Amino acid sequence: MKQVYESVTAQFIFNSIDSVLKEMGKCWTSVLAVCFDGASTMSGSSLMRHATLMKIGQETNVKLMTIKSYSTTRWTCRAEVVKVIINNYDSLLFAIEEINDNCTNPEISEKSKSLLYQIIRFEFIFGMFMMHPILNLILKVSSVLQSPKLNLLLGIDNVRSLTSNLKNMRNENKEFKNIFDQAVTLCKNHEIIVPAVIRRKVSTQIDKQSKSQFFFENKLDEMKISVYYELLDDLLWAMDSRFNQETLSLIEAIASLLRMEIKSEMIDVLAKFSNTLSTDLKTEINLLKHLPKPDKPNSISSESIYLGLNWLKTNNSISTYSCFYKTLQLFTVILVTSCTCETVFSKMTIIKTKLRNTMKQERLDSLLLLFTEQELTSGVDGFCH
């Protein structure tokens, strides 16, 4: 059974490790290294937030899930964070309330008040239930696409399935109604007020602060149109931008190429992509298809692309099958993964950490672009000199 300690100060952890070493009959001279996880542990300033949460979990007889750290770049962490908060919401709320009531450290007290204010708002609860199904869908598809042995056709099917699910959520009112009802139910259980729609007066002049002159009749319509629909529209636009029809058709054509299937429409797509003659590419596929080589790749996984390139190099066949080789080589560098997005997110995190919120979004975007492309810029400067 996992032991929950009453203190996590550096001195307490040292004493605990010392007692374990004595039980094992070891001395400190035989210890190579000791690691304390977390700066708050080393400073001895932790107020036992984890112990408080565990105690409340035992009192309420609830099996708690491990709390995950939020990440700005990884969808996996985002999905896990939302799932943990939904499942442990009651225990987290009680733990934060207890820390807020009994805390004597002003810094921790201020943080607990801020957290408490946020998690008992209807907007937070609605956003939590709204993002949960969406992040789970994205997480599953992301896991498939990041597989080192990704089946290309299976990856396309998963991308299209995700897009179809997002469109269904956008078009069907049942899904949103279920999300809104869950949020309202949780608010009622904790006596959290669902704010009413703010009735604005119709401006007699041009209202530059408002996006439209439309007035919502109730909170359900307001959250559906101004939050739910806008989020799904942004996600669908991003999916169409990254996985457009041209890219999907190219992936399907590459899958046919790896299986040595000769289809006129696929040959045309590949020839246009690699800037080769369709007749030459078709001839090379015919030769490779009937080549008596048992070790030639014939699967449609992403790994088989590199195996095919290495196979041509090993057999000194690059010049013979130049169109086939060029097509596979060019395909390995198209932007069908999330690497570029994660790179930009990481750069943005660095910039925001240094600059905080001391400037406008336009200047932040400009600095982000310069910072992301700084390696390319230095290369151009070196070439000029």
KOLMINU-531468 format. One record per residue (C-alpha): residue number from 0; x, y, z. Coordinates in Angstrom, 2 decimals, decimal comma. Each point is the difference from the previous one (the first is absolute). Example, Ala and Ser with C-alpha at 12.3 -4.5 7.8 and 13.67 -1.06 7.14 Angstrom:
BEGIN
NODE;0;12,30;-4,50;7,80
NODE;1;1,37;3,44;-0,66
//
This chain:
BEGIN
NODE;0;0,00;0,00;0,00
NODE;1;1,31;3,42;-0,92
NODE;2;0,93;2,06;3,07
NODE;3;-1,14;3,62;0,27
NODE;4;2,42;2,12;1,99
NODE;5;-1,07;2,84;2,24
NODE;6;2,86;2,20;-1,16
NODE;7;2,10;0,38;-3,14
NODE;8;2,72;2,33;1,24
NODE;9;3,58;-0,80;-0,91
NODE;10;0,80;-0,90;3,62
NODE;11;-2,94;-2,39;0,27
NODE;12;0,92;-1,72;-3,28
NODE;13;3,61;-0,31;1,15
NODE;14;-1,10;-1,62;3,25
NODE;15;-2,27;-2,40;-1,91
NODE;16;2,81;-1,05;-2,34
NODE;17;2,34;-0,33;2,96
NODE;18;-2,41;-2,37;1,76
NODE;19;-0,37;-2,10;-3,17
NODE;20;3,79;-0,28;-0,33
NODE;21;0,25;-1,12;3,61
NODE;22;-2,65;-2,68;-0,59
NODE;23;2,01;-1,22;-3,01
NODE;24;3,23;0,02;1,97
NODE;25;1,58;2,58;-2,30
NODE;26;2,05;3,08;0,79
NODE;27;0,03;3,39;-1,70
NODE;28;3,48;-0,57;-1,44
NODE;29;-1,46;-2,63;-2,36
NODE;30;-2,65;2,39;-1,35
NODE;31;0,90;1,37;-3,42
NODE;32;-2,69;2,68;-0,31
NODE;33;-3,16;1,30;1,63
NODE;34;-2,66;1,79;-2,06
NODE;35;-2,74;2,21;1,44
NODE;36;-2,83;0,51;-2,50
NODE;37;-1,28;3,57;-0,05
NODE;38;1,40;3,36;1,05
NODE;39;-2,71;0,46;2,63
NODE;40;1,16;-3,20;1,68
NODE;41;3,59;1,25;0,21
NODE;42;-1,06;3,35;1,42
NODE;43;-2,36;-1,61;2,51
NODE;44;-2,85;2,33;-0,95
NODE;45;-2,56;-2,59;-1,11
NODE;46;-3,28;0,16;1,92
NODE;47;-0,83;-3,65;-0,64
NODE;48;-2,50;0,62;-2,77
NODE;49;0,38;-3,57;-1,20
NODE;50;-0,43;-1,37;3,53
NODE;51;-3,13;2,13;0,43
NODE;52;-1,46;-1,34;-3,23
NODE;53;0,81;-3,59;0,97
NODE;54;-1,59;0,50;3,42
NODE;55;-3,21;1,32;-1,54
NODE;56;0,00;-2,89;-2,46
NODE;57;0,15;-2,46;2,90
NODE;58;-2,70;1,83;1,93
NODE;59;-2,37;0,00;-2,99
NODE;60;0,99;-3,54;-1,03
NODE;61;0,85;1,18;-3,53
NODE;62;2,73;-1,53;-2,15
NODE;63;2,07;2,96;-1,12
NODE;64;1,76;0,24;-3,34
NODE;65;3,52;1,38;-0,27
NODE;66;-0,02;3,71;-0,77
NODE;67;1,85;0,83;-3,20
NODE;68;1,91;3,17;-0,85
NODE;69;-1,42;2,17;-2,76
NODE;70;2,11;0,25;-3,15
NODE;71;-0,12;2,66;-2,73
NODE;72;1,35;-2,36;-2,66
NODE;73;-1,33;-3,51;0,66
NODE;74;-3,65;-0,88;-0,54
NODE;75;0,49;-3,15;2,09
NODE;76;0,63;2,01;3,16
NODE;77;-2,96;2,29;-0,71
NODE;78;-2,42;-2,92;-0,35
NODE;79;1,31;-1,63;3,18
NODE;80;-0,26;3,24;1,97
NODE;81;-3,66;0,53;-0,92
NODE;82;-0,88;-3,64;0,70
NODE;83;1,60;0,14;3,45
NODE;84;-1,77;3,23;0,95
NODE;85;-3,40;-1,34;-1,10
NODE;86;0,40;-3,26;1,93
NODE;87;1,52;1,63;3,10
NODE;88;-1,92;3,28;-0,05
NODE;89;-1,71;-0,47;3,38
NODE;90;3,19;-1,05;1,78
NODE;91;2,03;2,77;-1,63
NODE;92;-2,58;2,60;1,01
NODE;93;-0,06;-1,17;3,63
NODE;94;3,82;-0,17;0,13
NODE;95;0,43;3,54;-1,33
NODE;96;-2,65;1,30;2,42
NODE;97;1,79;-1,65;2,93
NODE;98;3,38;1,37;-1,07
NODE;99;-1,53;3,44;-0,43
NODE;100;-1,55;-0,09;3,48
NODE;101;3,00;-1,40;1,87
NODE;102;2,94;1,44;-1,94
NODE;103;2,30;2,46;1,76
NODE;104;2,36;0,60;-2,92
NODE;105;-1,21;3,14;-1,82
NODE;106;1,33;-1,13;-3,40
NODE;107;-1,72;-3,40;0,14
NODE;108;-3,12;1,60;1,43
NODE;109;-0,20;2,40;-2,93
NODE;110;0,43;-2,84;-2,50
NODE;111;-2,68;-2,10;1,68
NODE;112;-2,44;2,92;-0,06
NODE;113;0,68;0,53;-3,69
NODE;114;-0,48;-3,70;-0,80
NODE;115;-3,14;-0,16;2,09
NODE;116;-1,45;3,00;-1,80
NODE;117;0,68;-1,57;-3,38
NODE;118;-1,26;-3,55;0,56
NODE;119;-3,35;1,08;1,47
NODE;120;-0,88;2,08;-3,05
NODE;121;-2,52;-1,31;-2,52
NODE;122;2,27;0,91;-2,91
NODE;123;2,77;-2,22;1,38
NODE;124;-2,33;-2,94;0,56
NODE;125;-1,59;0,35;-3,44
NODE;126;3,41;0,24;-1,66
NODE;127;1,10;-3,10;1,85
NODE;128;-2,91;-2,11;-1,24
NODE;129;0,24;1,53;-3,49
NODE;130;3,71;-0,75;-0,45
NODE;131;-0,11;-3,52;1,46
NODE;132;-1,53;-1,84;-3,02
NODE;133;1,88;2,17;-2,50
NODE;134;3,41;-0,55;1,59
NODE;135;-0,65;-3,74;0,30
NODE;136;-0,73;-0,22;-3,74
NODE;137;3,14;1,98;-0,84
NODE;138;2,08;-2,10;2,40
NODE;139;-1,01;-3,30;-1,62
NODE;140;0,71;1,24;-3,52
NODE;141;3,26;1,62;1,11
NODE;142;1,16;-3,30;1,52
NODE;143;-0,69;-1,79;-3,28
NODE;144;1,83;2,61;-2,08
NODE;145;3,06;-0,06;2,28
NODE;146;0,44;-3,75;-0,28
NODE;147;3,43;-0,84;-1,51
NODE;148;-1,62;-2,72;-2,12
NODE;149;-3,01;2,02;-1,08
NODE;150;-2,19;-1,57;-2,65
NODE;151;-0,47;2,85;-2,47
NODE;152;-3,55;-0,91;-1,00
NODE;153;-0,98;-0,55;3,63
NODE;154;1,41;3,44;0,83
NODE;155;-2,09;1,60;-2,75
NODE;156;-3,12;-1,79;1,21
NODE;157;0,59;1,23;3,56
NODE;158;0,49;3,60;-1,17
NODE;159;-3,21;-0,13;-2,02
NODE;160;-1,83;-1,63;2,90
NODE;161;1,13;2,80;2,34
NODE;162;-1,17;2,64;-2,46
NODE;163;-3,33;-1,79;-0,39
NODE;164;-0,46;-0,18;3,79
NODE;165;0,71;3,71;0,39
NODE;166;-2,50;0,81;-2,76
NODE;167;-2,64;-2,16;1,68
NODE;168;0,59;1,80;3,28
NODE;169;-0,39;3,28;-1,88
NODE;170;-3,21;-0,98;-1,78
NODE;171;-1,81;-2,06;2,63
NODE;172;-1,56;1,80;2,96
NODE;173;-0,15;-3,16;2,15
NODE;174;3,73;-0,03;0,76
NODE;175;0,06;3,62;1,15
NODE;176;-3,19;-0,46;2,05
NODE;177;1,64;-2,90;1,83
NODE;178;3,12;2,08;0,75
NODE;179;-2,04;2,97;1,22
NODE;180;-2,23;-2,21;2,20
NODE;181;3,05;-1,62;1,61
NODE;182;1,43;3,42;0,82
NODE;183;-3,28;1,25;1,45
NODE;184;-0,45;-3,17;2,08
NODE;185;3,47;0,32;1,53
NODE;186;-0,66;3,67;0,76
NODE;187;-3,25;-0,87;1,77
NODE;188;1,70;-2,72;2,06
NODE;189;2,51;2,54;1,32
NODE;190;-2,42;2,95;0,14
NODE;191;1,89;1,86;-2,70
NODE;192;-2,04;2,71;-1,69
NODE;193;-0,51;-0,29;-3,74
NODE;194;0,28;3,63;-1,14
NODE;195;-2,88;1,47;-1,91
NODE;196;0,39;1,57;-3,41
NODE;197;1,04;3,64;0,24
NODE;198;-2,61;2,17;-1,66
NODE;199;1,80;2,81;-1,77
NODE;200;-1,73;3,10;-1,19
NODE;201;-0,09;0,54;-3,73
NODE;202;2,58;2,63;-0,82
NODE;203;-1,19;3,07;-1,85
NODE;204;3,46;0,34;-1,54
NODE;205;2,37;-2,43;-1,70
NODE;206;1,07;-2,47;2,70
NODE;207;3,68;-0,75;-0,64
NODE;208;0,31;-2,14;3,11
NODE;209;-2,54;-2,60;-1,09
NODE;210;0,41;-2,66;-2,69
NODE;211;-3,69;0,08;-0,85
NODE;212;-3,31;1,52;1,05
NODE;213;-1,51;-3,41;0,68
NODE;214;-1,43;-0,53;3,49
NODE;215;-0,23;-3,50;1,50
NODE;216;-3,20;-1,11;1,64
NODE;217;1,61;-2,44;2,46
NODE;218;3,35;-1,31;1,21
NODE;219;-0,25;-3,17;-2,07
NODE;220;-0,16;1,92;-3,28
NODE;221;2,75;2,37;1,08
NODE;222;2,48;-2,79;0,83
NODE;223;-0,92;-1,98;-3,09
NODE;224;0,47;2,82;-2,49
NODE;225;2,75;2,11;1,56
NODE;226;2,15;-2,82;1,46
NODE;227;-0,89;-3,49;-1,25
NODE;228;-0,49;0,81;-3,67
NODE;229;3,03;2,29;-0,15
NODE;230;2,26;-2,68;1,47
NODE;231;-1,20;-2,69;-2,40
NODE;232;0,27;2,35;-2,97
NODE;233;3,62;0,78;0,90
NODE;234;0,80;-3,70;0,39
NODE;235;-1,61;-0,91;-3,32
NODE;236;1,86;2,81;-1,75
NODE;237;3,28;-1,21;1,49
NODE;238;-0,71;-3,59;-1,08
NODE;239;-0,81;1,09;-3,55
NODE;240;3,11;2,16;-0,09
NODE;241;2,40;-2,72;1,15
NODE;242;-1,67;-3,02;-1,57
NODE;243;-1,40;1,44;-3,22
NODE;244;-1,34;-2,20;-2,79
NODE;245;3,20;0,34;-2,01
NODE;246;2,10;-1,34;2,87
NODE;247;-2,39;-2,89;0,68
NODE;248;-0,04;-0,95;-3,68
NODE;249;3,80;0,02;-0,01
NODE;250;0,15;-2,30;3,03
NODE;251;-2,42;-2,41;-1,67
NODE;252;2,13;0,08;-3,14
NODE;253;3,16;-0,77;1,99
NODE;254;-1,79;-2,95;1,63
NODE;255;-0,86;-1,32;-3,47
NODE;256;3,60;0,56;-1,07
NODE;257;1,33;-2,05;2,92
NODE;258;-2,37;-2,83;-0,89
NODE;259;1,17;0,23;-3,63
NODE;260;-3,54;0,68;-1,19
NODE;261;-0,30;1,74;-3,37
NODE;262;-2,97;2,35;-0,12
NODE;263;-0,05;2,75;-2,57
NODE;264;-1,41;2,66;2,35
NODE;265;2,57;-0,87;2,68
NODE;266;2,86;0,04;-2,51
NODE;267;-1,05;3,49;-1,12
NODE;268;-0,05;1,27;3,60
NODE;269;3,47;-1,41;0,72
NODE;270;1,49;1,23;-3,29
NODE;271;-1,28;3,52;0,65
NODE;272;1,29;-0,07;3,57
NODE;273;3,52;-1,18;-0,89
NODE;274;0,18;1,83;-3,34
NODE;275;0,72;-3,20;-1,93
NODE;276;-1,50;-1,57;-3,09
NODE;277;-2,97;-2,23;0,75
NODE;278;1,12;-2,52;-2,64
NODE;279;3,44;-0,36;1,60
NODE;280;-1,48;-0,41;3,46
NODE;281;-2,48;-2,59;-1,26
NODE;282;2,80;-1,94;-1,69
NODE;283;2,09;-0,07;3,17
NODE;284;-2,95;-1,22;2,07
NODE;285;-0,60;-2,80;-2,49
NODE;286;3,64;-1,09;0,22
NODE;287;0,07;0,14;3,80
NODE;288;-3,28;-1,87;0,28
NODE;289;1,37;-3,06;-1,83
NODE;290;3,54;0,27;1,33
NODE;291;1,01;-3,37;1,59
NODE;292;1,32;1,55;3,21
NODE;293;-1,52;-1,45;3,20
NODE;294;1,32;2,83;2,19
NODE;295;-1,63;2,86;-1,88
NODE;296;-2,52;1,98;2,14
NODE;297;-3,66;-0,54;-0,77
NODE;298;-1,88;1,36;3,02
NODE;299;-1,75;3,38;0,26
NODE;300;1,37;1,15;3,35
NODE;301;1,95;3,22;0,41
NODE;302;3,02;-2,09;0,95
NODE;303;-0,09;-1,78;-3,37
NODE;304;0,73;3,31;-1,77
NODE;305;3,44;0,18;1,59
NODE;306;0,49;-3,74;-0,50
NODE;307;-0,72;0,52;-3,70
NODE;308;2,54;2,82;-0,25
NODE;309;2,64;-2,06;1,81
NODE;310;-0,78;-3,03;-2,17
NODE;311;0,65;1,99;-3,17
NODE;312;3,26;1,34;1,44
NODE;313;1,17;-3,44;1,14
NODE;314;-0,67;-1,56;-3,40
NODE;315;1,55;2,95;-1,90
NODE;316;-3,29;0,52;-1,84
NODE;317;-0,53;3,73;0,53
NODE;318;1,00;0,93;-3,54
NODE;319;-2,11;-2,83;-1,45
NODE;320;-3,14;0,91;1,94
NODE;321;0,66;3,74;0,28
NODE;322;-3,67;1,07;-0,26
NODE;323;-1,09;-2,47;2,67
NODE;324;2,85;1,07;2,30
NODE;325;-0,62;3,72;-0,53
NODE;326;-3,71;-0,38;0,77
NODE;327;0,61;-1,82;3,29
NODE;328;2,78;2,39;0,97
NODE;329;-2,15;3,10;-0,53
NODE;330;-2,90;-1,53;1,92
NODE;331;2,11;-0,40;3,13
NODE;332;0,19;3,78;0,47
NODE;333;-3,61;1,14;-0,59
NODE;334;-1,70;1,60;2,99
NODE;335;-2,46;-2,69;1,04
NODE;336;1,10;-0,20;3,64
NODE;337;-0,42;2,35;2,95
NODE;338;3,72;0,71;0,37
NODE;339;-0,18;3,51;-1,46
NODE;340;-2,94;0,94;2,22
NODE;341;1,74;-1,26;3,14
NODE;342;3,15;1,93;-0,96
NODE;343;-1,95;3,26;-0,31
NODE;344;-1,84;-0,67;3,29
NODE;345;3,34;-0,56;1,74
NODE;346;1,42;3,23;-1,41
NODE;347;-3,12;1,88;1,08
NODE;348;0,39;-1,34;3,53
NODE;349;3,58;1,27;0,18
NODE;350;-0,97;3,44;-1,27
NODE;351;-3,00;0,36;2,31
NODE;352;2,06;-1,12;2,98
NODE;353;2,48;2,82;-0,60
NODE;354;-2,39;2,71;-1,07
NODE;355;-3,08;-0,97;2,02
NODE;356;-2,97;2,12;-1,04
NODE;357;1,74;3,34;-0,42
NODE;358;-0,70;0,49;-3,70
NODE;359;-2,75;-0,31;-2,56
NODE;360;-0,77;-3,17;-1,93
NODE;361;1,23;1,44;-3,33
NODE;362;3,52;0,57;1,32
NODE;363;-0,02;-3,40;1,69
NODE;364;-0,89;-1,66;-3,33
NODE;365;2,81;1,85;-1,76
NODE;366;2,58;-1,01;2,60
NODE;367;-1,26;-3,57;-0,12
NODE;368;0,56;-0,15;-3,77
NODE;369;3,50;1,44;0,31
NODE;370;0,92;-2,34;2,84
NODE;371;-1,34;-3,07;-1,81
NODE;372;1,89;0,80;-3,21
NODE;373;3,21;1,29;1,60
NODE;374;2,05;-3,05;-1,06
NODE;375;-1,06;0,50;-3,62
NODE;376;0,90;3,70;0,21
NODE;377;3,49;-0,71;1,34
NODE;378;0,56;-2,46;-2,83
NODE;379;-0,96;2,60;-2,60
NODE;380;2,32;2,58;1,57
NODE;381;2,89;-2,45;-0,09
NODE;382;-0,67;-0,78;-3,65
NODE;383;0,05;3,70;-0,92
NODE;384;3,39;0,54;1,61
//
